């Protein structure tokens, strides 16, 4: 009698665990998969959120860029995956966004505090970086030149090392900051005056 009661409890517990496991799998399958090109954020000053929580931030937050980091994965990037002479979202997935927390100047043009989208037109020897007032858009498919705030041509710089995942980082400059954009064996430097 005790054996039957114990067996029924084991069967009930096993069934409950199995149903819970199946429900968990079903719930997980409705979640999106991990993106091939993960989103990243760069700040100026560098590592601002960490410095802020450690009470080590000596400068106020001036800018941040939010972008997806596509990988090279053996592909020809410039002139291949990213076509010369065409508008590019400057990363993958959603168009890259830059936010300024104070007024800045790019190419001598004043840009108000706010959030903007960045695009680029890639050529072999130069990139045209575009700051556009449209936000929250995927790719460059709805790019509207009429919403450009500034365009600036930057020389391409060759690098010795290969950058596998596209990267953006801010660095201090004598007039404010530079946004360094690098992928494959190419980088460009966007000067931003504070």
Buried (B, 14 or more C-beta within 10 A) or exposed (E): EEEEEEEEEEEEEEEEEEEEEEEEEEEEEEEEEEEEBEEBEBBBBEEBEEBBEEEEBEEEBBBBBBBBBBBBEEEEBBEEBBEEEEBBBBBBBBBBBBBBBEEBBBBEEEBEEEBBBBBBBBBEEEBBBBBBBBBEBEBBEEBEEEBBBBBBEBEBEEEEEEBBBBBBBBEEEEEBBBBBBBBBBBBBBBBBBB
